[in-house]
Amino acid sequence: MMVWGEPGAGKTRFALSAPNPLVIDLENSTDWYSNEFNFMVAKVNEQNKLTKNATILTHSIVEEIIKGEYKDIETLVIDPVTDLLESIETICTKEYENKVLNNKQVIELNPLQKSKFYAFRRDKTREMISRILNLDLNIIFIARAKNVWGKSDGQMTVTGKTFDGLDILEYLPDVVFNLRNIDNKTIAEVKKSRIGITEKSIEIKGFETIKNIIRDKYKIIKLDKEAV
């Protein structure tokens, strides 16, 4: 799933309530919760070649999970995936400039040439995100919110909010929530669901809320099959 929202919406707290999480913490957001939740954490260390940026760190963790080095882990959290996407874009830009453009800069390209770079970046990003989602774990991407701008009375103004990241983040996960803190309650606006959530918004009391929804949906399906 992907959850996104403004600071203080409860994104990290929700993710840490998932079973046995390993958090790829790209902005030190877990530092506040070490006494409240049990979790493993991985952070960027520029002095280590296996963790020197968000992309390499994430790749290293995914490979270690595939090799079975974290047998007790049930959930992988990327917090925030916004930073991972920015890191992938930086690496893609350098690679494209060196291998395709012969050190010419992407910003110098015309619109048609830039579209080819965007396709290259999209494919690289999809490869990374798909590799993460193919892990036999709960996957939680946390994304920041950003403003949506549009014209009102001829003036550019903020017309709404969306997640800060590529559209691929909305297409690939099974669930997308916009989390909000309303009257000290964490409310999830359901943007997308493949797990049977039909409500437009639900109150989230931790990851257990999602487990209960899935469990109840499974019971209904099972009862229907037995009735047939």
N, C-alpha and C positions, 0 to 999 in steps of 0.2 A: 504494500500500500504506500501511498504518498500522503503525507499530511503537511499542510502549509498554513501560515497565518502570521499575524503580527507578533512582535516580541511580547511575552507574557501570556500568550494564548494557551500554553500548556503542552506544547509540542514535544519537548524533551521529556517532560514528566510522563506523558502518555507512552512514549517509546520505551522508557525505562521500566514501565510497569509490565511490559511483555515478558514472557518466560525466558530466563537465562540469556540476557542480551550481551552481545559484543558490540560496542559502539565505536565506529570510526569517527572520532570527535575532531572536527576541523575548525572549531572556534571555541574550544574549552568550555562548552556549555554544560558538560557533566560535572564540572568542579563543584557545583553547588549541591549535588545530590549524593555524594559519596557516603554520607551517613544515613541516607534514607532508603537507597536501593542497593542491591547486589548486582554488579555488572563488571564485565571486562571492558577495557578501553584501549584504543590504539590512537596515537597522535603522530602528527608529522614531526620528524626530526631531521633537519637539513644536514646533519652530520653523518647520517646513515644512508647509504645508497639505496636501501630497500624501503626507506620511509621518507625520502627527502622532499616529496611533494604529495598532494592529495591523490593524484592519479597512481603514482607508483606505490604509495601506501595501500590504497584500495586493491590494486592488482595483487600485491604481496599477500594481503589478508585473504583474498578470495582463493588464491592458489594454496595457501596453508589450510584453509577450510576443506578444499577439495582433497587434500592429502590426508585429512582426518586428524589434524593437529589440535582441533578444538571440539572434542567429542561431547562435551557437556553443553555446548552452545546451541540454543534453539532459535535465536533471533539475531539478525544482523541489522544494525541501525547505521545509516549514513547521515550525519548531522553536521552541517547542512549539505544536502546534495547540490545546492547552488554553488558551493565552493568547489565541489568535485567537477561540475560541468565547466566552471571557469578554468580550472586546471587543465582539463582535457582540451579546451579550446586553445589555451596557450601552447600546449604541446603540439596540437594539430597545426597551428599556424606556423610554428618553427619548422616542423617536418615538411609542410607543403612548400614553404618558402625555399627550403634547402634542396628538396628532391624534385620539385616540379617547376618552381619559378626561378631556379638558379640564383637564389638569394635576393630576388626582387620581392618587395613587400606586398602583402595581401591588400593593404589599403590603397595601393597604386592600381589595382585591377579595375577594369570596367565592369558594369553590372553583369554581363554574360559570363565573364571570367570569374567573378565573385560567386556566381551561382554554382560553378563547378567546385569551388572551395567549400561552399556550404554543404554540398552533397558529400564531399569527402569528410567533413566534420561530422555530419549527421551519421554516416556509416560507422565511423570510429566510435561515436557516442553510443549508438545503438548496440554495437558489439560489446561495449563495457557494461551497459545497463542490462542487456540480455544475459550476460554471463553471471551477473549478480542475481538476477531473478530466477535463474535456473538452479540455484543452490537449494538444497532440501532444507530450507529454513523459513521462518517468518522473516520477511524483508520489509523494513520501514525506511522510506526516504523522507527526510524532513527538509522542507524548502521554506525559504523566506517569502514574505509577501512583497509585492511591488505595486505601484500605482498604474492604473490604466488611464491614459490621457485621451481626451476627445474635445470636440468643439461644442461650446454652449454660448449662444448669442454672439457667435463670431469670435469668441475667445477660447484659447486652449485652457482646459481645466481638468481636474481629476474626476473621472466618471465612474470609477470602481477600483477593485483590487483583483489581482490574480497572483499565481505563484511565480517566483523568480526562477525561470529555467526554460529549457527548450520544450516544445509541444510534446516531444516523445515521452516526457514524464507523465503526461496525462493519458497517453494511449496504452502504454505497456502494463502498468500495475492493474490489479483487480479492483482496488478501492482507492478513491481520492476524496479526502476530507479537507475542508477549510475549517480549522479550529478557531473558536473565539471564546474569550472569557467574558461571560455575561452573568453579572450578579454572583461572582465567585464560583460559577459553574462552567465546566468545559463543554461547550456546545459544538457539535460537528455538523456543519452544513455538508450534506452528501452531494458531491459533484459527480461521482461515478461509483457504481457498485455492481459486482458480479456475484455477490454472496447473498443476495436476497433482501438487501435493505431497500425498502420501498418508501420509507419516510424521507421527507426533504431535509429534516434535521433531527438529531438525536443527542441526548445528554450522554457524555462519555465519562464513565467512572473508572477509567483505566482500561487496559487491554482486555480485562475480563468481560467488559461489555461486548466486545467483538466476538469473543469466544462463545458467549451465551447466544448471540444472534445466529452464529453458524450452527451451534448445537440445536437450537430450536428449529431452524430451517431443515436440518438433517432429520430431525424427528418427524416433521410434517411429511417430508418426502418418503421416509420409511413407512409411516402409517398409510400413506396413499398406496404404496406398492403392496402392502399387506392386504389392504381392502380389495385391491384388484385380484 
